[in-house]
Amino acid sequence: MKFDVFLSHNNKDKPVVEQIAHKLEARGVRVWLDKWNLIPGEPWQEELEVALDKCQTYAVFVGSHGIKPWENEEMRVAIEKRVK
């Protein structure tokens, strides 16, 4: 399945990002959110790579908790994909 947008965020900001995700989906936007798509206990790093390839756009949320290393990595992948 293809997605319209990948939502990258600090885990501590997840409640607000999930509210935004619900609003986007209500408007017909296909959202990839880790909480909705990753299976607990399964390797998640590879799933993130697959998800980034399946998304047309990326939204990076910079909330009150700042950006962590994984958000930086997701941004790097998004930029690299855009350059190609």
N, C-alpha and C positions, 0 to 999 in steps of 0.2 A: 504494500500500500504506500502511495505517495502522500506526503504531508505538505501543507502550505508553509508552515512555520515551525521551527525548532525553538523552544523556549529555554534559554540558558540563564541560570540564576544561582545565587548562593542558597544553599539548602535552608538557611535560617529565614530567608525571604519567601519560602515556598507558599505559605498561606495566601499572600497577596498575589503572587504569580498565578496560583491556581484559580483565584477569582477572575483574573484577567483571562485565563485560558477558557474558563466557562463562558465568559462574555464573547470571546472570539468564536467559539464553537456555535454559540447561539446565532451568530451572524453568518454561519456557513464556512468558517475558516477551519481547515483540518489542522489540528494542533498536535505537535509531538511534545509531550511532557513526561519526564522520567517517571514520575509517580504513577502515571497511567499506562506506561508501556514497558517498563522494566519488571522482570520477574524476580521477586526477592530470593536471594540465595544463588542466583545464576550470575555468571560473569557479566558484568555490566559495561566494562570498557569497550569490548568489541561491539556490543549492542549500540553504544553511543556512536561509534564510527559508522555503523550501518545506518543509523537514524540520520546522521548528518548528511549522508549521501542521498537519503530519500526526501529531504526537505528542500523546497525551493528557496526559502529565505530563513534567516536566523534573527532572533531578537535576543539581545543580551540585556538582562535587567541588572542595573546597578542600584541596589537598595541600601538601606541604612547599615547593612552588615558588610558592604563592600564586595570586592571580587576576590574569589579564592583561586587557587591554581587550576582547577578544572574549568572554570569559566574562561581563563586565559587560553587553555588548550583548545576549548571549543571555538573561541574566536580565531585562533591560529588556523584551525582546519577550515573555518568558513572563509577566511581571507585567502588561503591557499586555493581553495576551490574556485573562488571568484576570479583569481588571477589566471587560472587555467582556462 
